């Protein structure tokens, strides 16, 4: 429910925040824009734009620069995001690795570290590995005069977002009921957000990848599991139980195998790395399977063909259900499928409504294996653009 | 993009409209509510609520009434929607029938007419049938001192909503490119809206059915085609090309039959009335099939079992993809499947995530065969609640 606050001071602050959010979104979309264009696009007065942009420049969120264009060398003052002085820390807690990054405001990675944590178990052990990296990044940011706006953290779902608590994620022992957000906030004295790792993958695209100009996208991440994140009209969709876009659990094999979720015939039962290897005729790794396919091994070839057929069917369903501008594919499995993406796109196009055939876009994840951790940072960036004053002045 | 208008008069009007919208939504959700409760729920001041409710009562949108409760007979002044004096006209243009209704503001049908139009073809012939009914309803409304707020029209998609134009709907010759909204607006001198008929079915639930307290629902309509309408957080979702929730075109039969949409193995290839009858072993109508099943005919029984298995798989996918509070089933096929709904619910529950099993809700359409036309009226009601001033003072 949209309510206009009736305490005058709070109300004016709310109006201001909304206007700043509008202006920042326009600048972000356009990358480089003049004040006159901002006025045109937002409908705000030149006085308001003049004041707000001045303030945003002082705060260091945006900056001015001059462009010279045309034969007469017309000079124009443009505005764009200022990568300095703000910093964001992104954390990705995976089932076998952790990744921590320090980024600037525009998503550039300034520092990044990845560690194998397959031998560790539960929050205490994992956070002990993460902590020194986060502290080092905080120091690094401070040393260069930067201020860390917050920490975004990607974790396997499901979770209770409101309480910041992890809920019984499959194959992730020791985390059920863990109050991750509170723990991180206290440990690092920074505003902290947690988010499902399929959703952070989608948010990485929405803010720093293809989503800058594409406000309806579906991200599919394939690896030991298969997850989905959906951005509709620029916003992440969550569903009633935080289980929106469980694309890995759509049923695509009638009378198929039983899945960890309780259902059978889910895409996950045939589409994950372990499911693929199981029917590969002996390959123990995806690299081995790839080699076997290249050598013309019939069982391996058949296995790869089936994998692509299932993927094709899943993508068809994703287009039928969400009607997105594009579907973006990523995850640890994806590098082994990317050679087939042109063919896949063709096959999907042949199977969609005639009047949208040419619009079907299937692309590769912009950030490869760092998709989720970049998306964790993007969570904080998204908060900044939605509620700039709250995010900037959340002094914890 | 949310912009606050900077022309002061327009701005104040915008704030007022937003506040009225908030108040109307709260009253609608609660059905009966005191001013104090409205203040609590909206955060608006008592002065604002006092003024706005006074105005809304004068306008005839809401009304006051007294309740007596408790042992001491405490009297309270409550507010609720006033079914009078506003009226809405709903039109449903189907492939073989048209339906027109006159409703009050709360969705009660005051007058209703249905006509078979299977022998007619194209907009001119169909609109010639509709026109006298609409005019009669306008007269009827005027005679009782009611004012018709607008016309909502359900039509087979796809369409260009912005331009109000129908786009090449399958099996609906003569309608491609037809400017339906403009034509109806001119003919009846009333603000007119058009909407996809699967979406109107969902909107009927959202405003007048289960959606009053359930803001995330998926409506599935099954008949000669299979369509879906999704309400997320109270809002209809449309997708990039207006093709959101083409549930009939999700692929559920690997290497299945070719579909009208260009794909193969779509749910529509096995789930529509004609597809079911084709594999029924000779039944020409659903009534005949039902009789054959009751008589224990093995082919008919098998056909019905398969139909339910496909429906189950489709519903499982709808839950996996949209995570709705509930799935509502309707359409001309549904009465033949409704006997199985308890069993279906059980089967779906067995196949969903353990922690949401108990929350899986599958229900029957509230308005039966009139779902779409009631939803057409609900389109206008939804406009009133979203933009009350624009809707009330749109004098065309």
Boltz contact constraints between the chains, C-beta under 6 A:
constraints:
  - contact:
      token1: [A, 1]
      token2: [B, 22]
      max_distance: 6.0
  - contact:
      token1: [A, 3]
      token2: [B, 22]
      max_distance: 6.0
  - contact:
      token1: [A, 3]
      token2: [B, 42]
      max_distance: 6.0
  - contact:
      token1: [A, 3]
      token2: [B, 43]
      max_distance: 6.0
  - contact:
      token1: [A, 4]
      token2: [B, 15]
      max_distance: 6.0
  - contact:
      token1: [A, 6]
      token2: [B, 44]
      max_distance: 6.0
  - contact:
      token1: [A, 6]
      token2: [B, 45]
      max_distance: 6.0
  - contact:
      token1: [A, 15]
      token2: [B, 4]
      max_distance: 6.0
  - contact:
      token1: [A, 22]
      token2: [B, 1]
      max_distance: 6.0
  - contact:
      token1: [A, 22]
      token2: [B, 3]
      max_distance: 6.0
  - contact:
      token1: [A, 42]
      token2: [B, 3]
      max_distance: 6.0
  - contact:
      token1: [A, 43]
      token2: [B, 3]
      max_distance: 6.0
  - contact:
      token1: [A, 44]
      token2: [B, 6]
      max_distance: 6.0
  - contact:
      token1: [A, 45]
      token2: [B, 6]
      max_distance: 6.0
  - contact:
      token1: [A, 216]
      token2: [B, 240]
      max_distance: 6.0
  - contact:
      token1: [A, 239]
      token2: [B, 323]
      max_distance: 6.0
  - contact:
      token1: [A, 240]
      token2: [B, 216]
      max_distance: 6.0
  - contact:
      token1: [A, 240]
      token2: [B, 323]
      max_distance: 6.0
  - contact:
      token1: [A, 240]
      token2: [B, 325]
      max_distance: 6.0
  - contact:
      token1: [A, 241]
      token2: [B, 323]
      max_distance: 6.0
  - contact:
      token1: [A, 241]
      token2: [B, 356]
      max_distance: 6.0
  - contact:
      token1: [A, 243]
      token2: [B, 323]
      max_distance: 6.0
  - contact:
      token1: [A, 244]
      token2: [B, 323]
      max_distance: 6.0
  - contact:
      token1: [A, 246]
      token2: [B, 320]
      max_distance: 6.0
  - contact:
      token1: [A, 249]
      token2: [B, 320]
      max_distance: 6.0
  - contact:
      token1: [A, 250]
      token2: [B, 317]
      max_distance: 6.0
  - contact:
      token1: [A, 250]
      token2: [B, 320]
      max_distance: 6.0
  - contact:
      token1: [A, 251]
      token2: [B, 313]
      max_distance: 6.0
  - contact:
      token1: [A, 251]
      token2: [B, 316]
      max_distance: 6.0
  - contact:
      token1: [A, 251]
      token2: [B, 317]
      max_distance: 6.0
  - contact:
      token1: [A, 261]
      token2: [B, 353]
      max_distance: 6.0
  - contact:
      token1: [A, 262]
      token2: [B, 354]
      max_distance: 6.0
  - contact:
      token1: [A, 263]
      token2: [B, 351]
      max_distance: 6.0
  - contact:
      token1: [A, 313]
      token2: [B, 251]
      max_distance: 6.0
  - contact:
      token1: [A, 316]
      token2: [B, 251]
      max_distance: 6.0
  - contact:
      token1: [A, 317]
      token2: [B, 250]
      max_distance: 6.0
  - contact:
      token1: [A, 317]
      token2: [B, 251]
      max_distance: 6.0
  - contact:
      token1: [A, 320]
      token2: [B, 246]
      max_distance: 6.0
  - contact:
      token1: [A, 320]
      token2: [B, 249]
      max_distance: 6.0
  - contact:
      token1: [A, 320]
      token2: [B, 250]
      max_distance: 6.0
  - contact:
      token1: [A, 321]
      token2: [B, 321]
      max_distance: 6.0
  - contact:
      token1: [A, 323]
      token2: [B, 239]
      max_distance: 6.0
  - contact:
      token1: [A, 323]
      token2: [B, 240]
      max_distance: 6.0
  - contact:
      token1: [A, 323]
      token2: [B, 241]
      max_distance: 6.0
  - contact:
      token1: [A, 323]
      token2: [B, 243]
      max_distance: 6.0
  - contact:
      token1: [A, 323]
      token2: [B, 244]
      max_distance: 6.0
  - contact:
      token1: [A, 325]
      token2: [B, 240]
      max_distance: 6.0
  - contact:
      token1: [A, 351]
      token2: [B, 263]
      max_distance: 6.0
  - contact:
      token1: [A, 353]
      token2: [B, 261]
      max_distance: 6.0
  - contact:
      token1: [A, 354]
      token2: [B, 262]
      max_distance: 6.0
  - contact:
      token1: [A, 356]
      token2: [B, 241]
      max_distance: 6.0
